[in-house]
Amino acid sequence: MGEFDLIKRYFTRPTSRAALGVGDDCALLQPAPGMQLAISSDMLVEGRHFFADVDPQALGHKALAVNLSDLAACGARPLAFTLALALPQVDESWLQGFSSGLWTLAEAHGCELVGGDTTQGPLTICITVFGEVPRGQALLRSGAQVDDDIYVSGTLGDARLALDALRGKVALPPDLFERSRIRLERPEPRVALGQALRGIASAAIDISDGLGGDLQHVLHASGAGGRIDIDDAMQFIADGARIAWASGLFSYENLLQCVLAGGDDYELAFTAPASARAAVASVAEGCQTPVHRIGKVEQSRGLRIVDAQGQEITHRFSSFDHFA
Amino acid sequence: MGEFDLIKRYFTRPTSRAALGVGDDCALLQPAPGMQLAISSDMLVEGRHFFADVDPQALGHKALAVNLSDLAACGARPLAFTLALALPQVDESWLQGFSSGLWTLAEAHGCELVGGDTTQGPLTICITVFGEVPRGQALLRSGAQVDDDIYVSGTLGDARLALDALRGKVALPPDLFERSRIRLERPEPRVALGQALRGIASAAIDISDGLGGDLQHVLHASGAGGRIDIDDAMQFIADGARIAWASGLFSYENLLQCVLAGGDDYELAFTAPASARAAVASVAEGCQTPVHRIGKVEQSRGLRIVDAQGQEITHRFSSFDHFA
């Protein structure tokens, strides 16, 4: 099968929202009047972002999910995406699985594949995604104000738990492993929540490199600092990580590492004024997405993580840097 | 140097046309009223699209140039681009060269870097480029009409000549090699010509895989066929290839292969009605870009290549397919 047949068979479906889709030199998009186009790009490399033997359907899902998560963090509605794909060889069963995972998520969000590139090379996936957001209403990293509450959606830690298990760093019972692995391999981007938070949240980011590090980007961009209160409850610990800790499979230190610096969660971290608590709760309920208030924006720079004993434990956690 | 310092040092400059550039979850673009956004994405892989020892400045130029060439083929005006980059390691001298080649071309075309991704991995560059074009005026592949003239801009063949020399398939004198190598490594996208052809050309494509194959995409999309007349003059043979042939360094067959199926030319092939000949000539002069009339759109499907003796030689040439 040649390059053009491959594109036609696996990566071409009719478009209705794009003015022109796959098959010409460019795709054409026409944002609605008053809308800005939000654009984000993520590259996934075999051995770095996924293992060679990962289920191709899950990989197709995740490659698009991490990009939709960026749109969610801006409060944008998904519109379209391009896919650039380097493949070591044409493997029809792999392409069938990968494209099926991709299309299922794309169609669930009304996000149309409009173009891209296919080439021979080490397995690499680069998706660029386009969303629309009313002019001036995008959620930015730079809008957090001193005394705003800090929130996180959903739960954190299971993606990292699964990664540690796959790397042989922790031994998990099969059911616990499968439960965590879904969080690593099939993250659900918080697209509805992101859009619903427009006009309510003061700043937002999606958690890809770990809560601590990503939240610091928000605080830095906003010219502020902040505090995360790690209390006994820790309501935003994912089930797998909580069970692994409670079963003695790993330490409290490991637990905090997964939750605060684990990465690959693709939840939203956001800030909002205290006056917006009812609005945040209402939006969370409307989107059927749990949201937890976890700290405060503060004047003095940096992010402090404070444990149940009031001790600052910030220094023990760092986030992911591809070249550090 | 970490990931974020790397982005800040080499890939962040202020934007004026984009509503929001590098540094948030998404970039924001606002096409002018009445404009559509033209989007194209190309991925370049080491060992496939360039050699490991290529001058990084030339590589930075070419990675953007091949994308701008797609905008040119749609008649779009460059606006912005995203860059996703996988690097085996942080090599500051390489990054300095690569980014300098990239910025020089980007700024020459007013095309702003608005976002992207950086990761560790086998050297891979994926650029997605955005241009704007008045609604309904994009040059498509599908607009060619029977009896339209077929044109090609500039000259063809030297990029492939240089590639053959680098691969040891032909031995060139140093001056001839350097002259050809510029065409391979520093293609100049025909951005001004593409825009000037709006309303004149009936269809257009950029020549990346070879004139013959790329022209067939236009004819196929337009539901037509066509003919290229290879006459004695062959005015669109690039100087290097012409000299190599005239000096007996390679055969007439090699010459035609370079010109008709060479690839990497990044010239425009386009069609226009015979009534537009004066307009095409005027536009070409205005853009200081030579344009050659090389054939005709015909009713019967397929592309015929006819030599000076009236013999059809189509079967001897095929274009590039990454998986064939």
Interface residues (C-beta under 8 A of the other chain):
Chain A: M1 G2 E3 F4 L6 A19 L20 G23 D24 D25 C26 A27 L28 L29 Q30 P31 P33 Q36 L37 A38 I39 S40 S41 D42 M43 V45 E46 G47 R48 H49 D70 L71 A73 C74 A76 T82 L83 A84 L85 A86 L87 Q89 V90 V114 G115 G116 D117 T118 T119 Q120 G121 P122 T124 C126 T128 F130 G131 V133 R135 A138 L140 R141 S142 A204 I205 D206 A221 D321 H322 F323 A324
Chain B: M1 G2 E3 F4 L6 A19 L20 G23 D24 D25 C26 A27 L28 L29 Q30 P31 P33 Q36 L37 A38 I39 S40 S41 D42 M43 V45 E46 G47 R48 H49 D70 L71 A73 C74 A76 A80 T82 L83 A84 L85 A86 L87 Q89 V90 V114 G115 G116 D117 T118 T119 Q120 G121 P122 T124 C126 T128 F130 G131 V133 R135 A138 L140 R141 S142 A204 I205 D206 A221 D321 H322 F323 A324
